[in-house]
């Protein structure tokens, strides 16, 4: 069960890393990009903080 949880977490981390990179490379504001791409801004900032802490 622990391996499944680890795999899910790793998948989500990779997914959000790509979302954050797409947003940052777009040249748009975070709010504008999130609105256009149906991404919750609170989730965006949560994952941004989480990914930065892992780096």
N, C-alpha and C positions, 0 to 999 in steps of 0.2 A: 504494500500500500504506500509506503514511503517513497518508492521509486516513481510511482505514478504522480504523486504530489510534486516531487522534484521536477518531473518532466513537464507538468502543467505550468509550474512557476517559470521554468526556463523558456517555454514556448511564449508565455505572456510577456516576459522580459524582452525577448527578441522582437515580438510584435510591437510593443510599445517603443522600443528603441527605433524601429523603422518609422513609426508614426511621428515621433519627436523629430527625427531627421527630416522627414518630409515637410513638416511644419516649418522648421528652421530654414530649410532651403527654399521655401516658397516665396519669401520676401514679404509675406503678409503678416499682420498682427496675429498673435495667438488666438485671440477671441474671434477674429474674422475667419481664420483658417479652420478653427474648430467648428464654428457655425456652418461653414460651407461643407465640411466633411463629416458632419454629424458626430462630432467627438465632444464629450462632456469636458468643459474646461477644468472642472475640479479633478476629474480623473487624469487629465493631461498633466496638471501640476503635481498631482500625487506621484505619478510615475516618473516625471522629470526629477523630482526630489529623490525618489528611490533609486533611480538609475545613476544619478550623480553621486550618491553616497556609496555606490558599489565601485565607482571608478577610482 
